[in-house]
Amino acid sequence: MYLTAQQLAVANQAVLETFETTSIAWQLLPQWNVGDPAQSRVRNDVVNSPGFIDIEQLSLPFQLTLAQTGAPSTDSIVAEANWYATELARQFDLFVLFWLGVTAWVTNKIDFLEVDQDALLMNLIDARAIVEDAGYRAPSGLITSTAGLKSLSSLQSGHPIVELLLEAAHVNSLHRTSWYDFVVDAVDKNGAPTTDVNGDPVPKARTVMVMLGRRQLIAHGAAPEASPGEEPVDLAIAVAPSLEVVGEGPGSVIEMSLRTRFALRIKDPGALVLLWGTPVYTP
């Protein structure tokens, strides 16, 4: 045994807490415990087309020294494991948010020109109408790019109006991610490509948002405590983020890995809407 049961328990608790506070997908989507860590496939519960999907695995290898494992406290082990827990959460979000965006692109995509906040508000309400007409009338979750958060957070009379915009869109959970940050050439108010005084295209950040409809009233970041059965998208968890002791490696180091096994279940794509903004150049 390379680590004691107490060392593993303390490190795993720290890993899980760090992952929970770092991962957008973990905070946004309810979770279903598969119950079998060795399971390779789970049912997808897709509406009107049930089937099965493979369980994905993410694993990050790292090493611990004998001095770390033999230290009187677990601080060094926890610090090492927490760094990799943050990186694991980034990779986890990349997978989940990518497929949420792709599914929304195929199912419900709203293109709009980023002329002003009124245009953003009107399209947010259109997205709200789509998810509500699909039966998801509880407050929605919204994932946005950095440019989208800036648009939502603009000031009016010295006060940010993000709460007013989200209230109109019936959104109670807002998450920003850099995975949706795209830089494109701006257009004019008619949608035609524009150039600056030197004749060069004007690069600007694009507003990208994915709205997720919900049936339950879920507080911001509280999705892990919600029932997954009623929701259109959830996570099937076979192995929660945790440490794996691989064995002794060269140089008397202990080979470790931080892993999780999961499946993203998009049961009703109609609950996802992509808002795809094109920036307008204003000299």
N, C-alpha and C positions, 0 to 999 in steps of 0.2 A: 504494500500500500504506500503510494508516494505522497498522498495527502490524507490527513485524518478526516474522519466524518465531520468533525466540527469545522475544520477549515473549509471543506467543500460546502457545507451548509451556509456558512457566513458569506463565502464568495458568491454562491448562487443567488442568495437573497439580494446581495448588492447588485449583481448583474441584472436580475429581473427588475429591480426598482429603477436602475439606470435606463434599461431598455424601455420600460413603460413611460418614462418621462421624456424620452428622446424620440421615439417612433411616432410619426403622425398616424400611420395606418393602425397601430395598436390602440391609439386613443380614439380613432374615428369609427372602427368597425367592431361589432360584437364578435365574440369568439365561441366556438364549439369545440369542446375537448373530445378528441377522437377516442381516447381511452386505450389505445394500443400504440405505443411508440414505434413499433416495427411495421405498422400498416403502410402499404405502398400506394393505395388508392382509396378514395372516398367517394360517396355519391355526391353529385353536384347540385341536386335539387332544383335544376333549371325548370322554370315554369313551362308546362306543356311539352317538355323535351328532356325528361330525366335521363341521366347517364352517370358516368364516372370520370373523375379527373385524378391525375397523378399528384402525389404529395411532393412538394419541392423541399430541397435541403440546402441550407446555407451553413457554411462552416468556415471559421477563421482560425488557422493554426498559429500558435505562439509557444514560447518557451518560458519556463521558470527555472531559476537556479536552485541548487540545494540550500544556499543561504536563505533564499526567500521562503522555501518550504519549511526550513528548520527554525525560523525566527520565532520569538516568543509571542508576537502578535501577527494578525493576518493583514495588517495594513498594506504591506507591499504586494501581496497576492491580490487583494481587492483593487488596489490602484491599477495594477496590470490588467486585470479582468475587466474593469470598468472602461478602460480605453478601448478595448476590443468590443465591448458591449455597445458603445457609441457607434463604432464602425459597422457592426452587424445591423444596428437599427437603420443606418443609412442605406445599406444594401437591401434590407427588407423593404424599406419605403420605396426605393427605386423600382423594385419588382412590382409591388402592389399599385403604386400610383401610376406607373406606366400603363398597366392593363386597365385601370379605371379610366384613364384618359383615352386609350385606344377604343375601348368599348363605348364610351360616350361619343367619341368621334363618329363611330359607325352608326350609332342608334339615334342620338339627338344632338345635333351640332347647330349652334347659333352663331353665325358670322355677323360682326357689327363693326362699324367705324368708331374709334375712340374719340369722338368729337368733343364731348363734354360729359359731365356726370349724369345729366338727364338721359343720355343714350345708354350709359351703363345701367342706370336704374331701370329703364324700360326693358332692357334685355334680361336683367335679373328677374324681373316680374314675369317675363315670358318663360324663363326657365322654371320659376315657381309654378306656373300654370301647367307646364308639362308634367312635373312630378306629381302635382295634386290630381290632375286628370288620370294619372296612372294608379291612383289610390293611396298615395303617400302624403297625407295631409298634416302630419306632425312636423314640427320645425326641422328644417333640413341641415345638413352639414355642407360646408363649402371649403374647397381647397383652392388656393389662389397662388399665382406667381407673385414675385416681388413687385412687379409693375402694377399688378392688380390690387395689391394691398395699398400701394401709394395712391391709386385712384380712389379706393374706398375711403382712405384716411385724409383726403384733402380737407382744408379748413374752410369754414363758412362763418363769417362774423367772429373769427378767432376760435372757433370750436370745431373739432373733428366731427364729421357727419356719418362716420362708419356705422354707428348704432342705428341711425335713421334708415340708412340704405338696407342694412341687414334685416331690420324690422319689416320693411316693405317687402323684402324678398322672402320673409318667413324663415330666416336662418338664425340659429342660436349657437352654432359651433363653427368657428373660422380658423383655418390653418393655413399658414404660408409655407411654401416649399420652393427651394431653388431648382428642383427637378423640372419645374414648369417655366423656367426663365428662358425665353427665346428673344434674340435680337434680330429684327428684320428691317427692311427699308420702309420708311414712312411714305404715306400717300397724302394727296390733298383731300379736301372735303367732298370731292366727287369720286374719290377712289383711284385717281390716276397717280402713277409714280411721281415723286417730287425730287428735286435736287436743291442743293444749297447754292450760294452765290458763285461758287467755283464750278458748278455743274456736277458735283459728286452726289451720289445717293445719300440720304440722311438716315443713318442707323438709329433705331429707337427700340426700346424694350416693348414687347407685346404683352397685353393683358390676356392671361389664360386662366380660366376657372373651371372647376368641375363641381357641379351641384349633385349631392346625394340625397335622394328622397328617403324619408323614414316613416314608419308607422307608429313608433313609440316616441314618447317624450324623453329624449336622452340628453343629459346635461353635457356641457363641453368637456371632453376628455374622459367621460364616464361610460363609454361604449363597452369596455370589458365586463362591466357589471350588468349589462342589458341582455335580455334573452335574444339569441340569434334567430330563433324560429320565425319571428314576425318580420325580420328585416330582409331587404332585397339583396344585400351583399353582406357576407360575413367571412370569418377566417376559421378554417378547420385546423386546430393545433394538435399535432401528434407529439411533438417535443417542444416544450417551452424553452425560451432562451436560457441556456445553462452550460456549465463547464463539462468537458469530457477529458479524462486523464488517459492519454494514449500510451505513455510508458517512458522509460529512460532513453534518452538520445545520446549522440556523441558529445563528449566533453562533460559528461555527468549532469546534463541538463534534463529537465522533465518536459517532455513534449505534451502540450495541451492543445485543446481546441475549444472554441466557443461556437455552439451550433444551435440551430432551431430547425424544425421540420413542420411544414404548414401547407395549406392549400387555400388559395383565394377562390371563394365561391360567389360568382356573380349569378344569382338565381333569377333576377329580373332586370335585364339591361335597360328597360324602360324607366327605371328609377334614376338613371344617370344622364346628366345634361352637360355638354361642353360649351362653354362660352369662349369664343375665339375672336379676340379683338385685333383690329389692324390699326396701328398708331397713325394719327394724323399730324402732319408737319405744320407747326405754327411758328413762323419766323419771328 
